[in-house]
Amino acid sequence: MKTKEFQRILIENSEHLQKDYISRFNAKIKTFEALCNYMKHFIPIEDKNEFTSEIYETFLNKFLKKNKDDFPKNSPINSMLNFMHVNTQKLQDLITEFQAIDFEENINFNAPELEDKDFGIYTETDEQNFLFFRLQNIITEISKLEALNKTILKAPLVQAFQFMLHYDFYTQQLKPNSNFILGKRIM
């Protein structure tokens, strides 16, 4: 006997997660560019990806390599930085700000490009698939009534179906409530 293989169904796309992802990516790029622009005053930067980890140490190594012949051999690094007007506190603040942005993906900072990512919310069981299709059928029947120029108030419908449906203000349509389908009783 052949068993039916489970098919995940896309319930909805999470616009909130997508906007958050794009926002964190843009913030990461923006703070890194500010950091690089400050460091460029003191050192040449050919490959920005060198500065993604141990940024301060990498900066100091490149700074010493560039300026070692301009100072006596036993000059302390702090004196060299002060003489060249490097604001180490500003540099540390920019590094801290960059590292504070939580973005789990790897970025090529030489040519940053946002990778496509799936922000879909999917069903996880056959029962959820069944519930999704039943709710879709209800929405279809309501749409048929609206096609007959019948006014249907959505708020009472959402309450009558105990929030199994929700009204999407962006598309101005009823949709199955993904939280209800997935068993999360968030309204």
Summary of the structure (lengths in Angstrom):
residues: 187
radius of gyration: 27.8
end to end distance: 41.1
largest distance: 89.1
contacts: 415
relative contact order: 0.14
helix: 52%
strand: 8%
